[in-house]
């Protein structure tokens, strides 16, 4: 059987985000075992908020990396498709002594983003353009 500390060491060097998730989960489990639910609920809300902030930061960093690669690429091809559909209905039916009420809804979301970078600009040209 693999020891927990060996797995943590392995994750530390290969998948640090998985290690962070593991450690946060362990902390949450310890709090549940101590039956301190109000503190756990507050902790989970705080961690969820931090997670949302980190996700926003990661999206911003991704866009910055893409924009930097666009700036240094010789040719860039971008294809984006965004589509979302939704509908819903409410129904009421009355028959002999029966009343039926129903709700129905459906949704569809499609997102497609393909960015192709071809080649690199010469670094000297790029530096000269920056200095102008």
C-alpha positions in Angstrom: 0.0 0.0 0.0 1.3 3.5 -0.9 1.7 5.8 2.0 0.0 9.1 2.0 3.2 11.1 2.5 4.7 9.5 -0.6 1.7 10.4 -2.7 1.8 14.0 -1.4 5.5 14.3 -2.3 4.8 12.9 -5.7 1.9 15.4 -6.2 4.0 18.3 -4.9 6.4 17.9 -7.9 4.0 16.6 -10.6 0.6 18.2 -9.9 0.7 21.0 -7.3 -2.9 22.0 -7.9 -4.0 18.4 -7.1 -1.9 18.5 -3.9 -3.6 21.8 -2.9 -7.0 20.2 -3.5 -6.1 17.2 -1.5 -4.9 19.2 1.5 -8.0 21.4 1.4 -10.2 18.3 1.3 -8.3 16.8 4.3 -8.9 20.0 6.2 -12.6 20.0 5.4 -12.9 16.3 6.4 -11.2 17.1 9.8 -13.6 19.9 10.4 -16.6 17.7 9.6 -15.2 15.0 12.0 -15.1 17.7 14.7 -18.8 18.4 14.0 -18.2 22.2 13.8 -20.6 22.7 10.9 -21.1 26.5 11.2 -17.4 27.0 11.0 -17.1 24.5 8.2 -19.8 26.3 6.2 -18.1 29.6 6.7 -14.8 28.0 5.6 -16.3 26.5 2.5 -17.8 29.8 1.5 -14.5 31.5 1.9 -12.7 28.8 0.0 -15.3 28.9 -2.8 -14.8 32.7 -3.1 -11.0 32.2 -3.2 -11.5 29.5 -5.9 -13.6 31.8 -8.0 -11.0 34.6 -7.7 -8.2 32.2 -8.7 -10.3 31.0 -11.7 -10.7 34.6 -12.9 -7.0 35.2 -12.4 -6.2 32.0 -14.4 -8.5 33.2 -17.3 -6.9 36.6 -17.3 -3.4 35.0 -17.4 -4.5 32.7 -20.2 -5.8 35.6 -22.3 -2.5 37.5 -21.6 -0.5 34.5 -22.7 -2.6 34.2 -25.9 -2.2 37.9 -26.6 1.6 37.7 -26.2 1.7 34.7 -28.5 -0.4 36.6 -31.0 2.0 39.5 -30.8 5.0 37.2 -31.5 3.4 34.9 -34.1 3.9 35.3 -37.8 0.4 34.2 -38.7 -2.6 33.7 -36.4 -5.9 32.0 -37.2 -8.7 32.4 -34.7 -12.1 30.7 -34.9 -14.6 31.2 -32.2 -18.2 30.0 -32.0 -20.5 30.8 -29.0 -24.1 29.7 -29.0 -26.6 29.3 -26.2 -30.3 28.4 -26.4 -32.9 27.9 -23.8 -36.7 27.6 -23.6 -39.3 26.8 -21.0 -43.0 26.4 -20.5 -45.6 26.2 -17.8 -48.7 24.1 -18.2 -52.0 23.7 -16.3 -54.5 21.0 -17.0 -57.9 20.4 -15.4 -59.9 17.2 -15.9 -62.7 15.5 -13.9 -61.6 16.3 -10.3 -57.9 16.6 -11.2 -55.7 19.5 -11.4 -52.3 19.1 -13.1 -49.6 21.7 -13.1 -46.3 21.2 -14.9 -43.0 23.0 -15.6 -40.7 22.2 -18.5 -37.4 23.7 -19.5 -34.3 22.9 -21.5 -31.1 24.5 -22.4 -28.1 24.1 -24.7 -24.7 25.7 -24.7 -22.1 25.4 -27.3 -18.6 26.9 -27.1 -15.8 26.4 -29.6 -12.6 28.2 -29.6 -9.7 27.3 -31.9 -6.5 29.5 -32.0 -3.7 28.5 -34.3 -0.3 30.1 -34.2 2.1 29.7 -37.1 5.7 30.6 -36.9 7.5 33.3 -34.9 8.6 36.8 -35.8 12.3 37.5 -35.7 13.2 38.6 -32.2 15.3 41.6 -33.5 12.4 42.9 -35.6 10.1 42.5 -32.6 12.5 44.4 -30.3 12.8 47.2 -32.9 9.0 47.5 -33.1 8.8 47.7 -29.3 11.3 50.6 -29.2 9.4 52.7 -31.8 
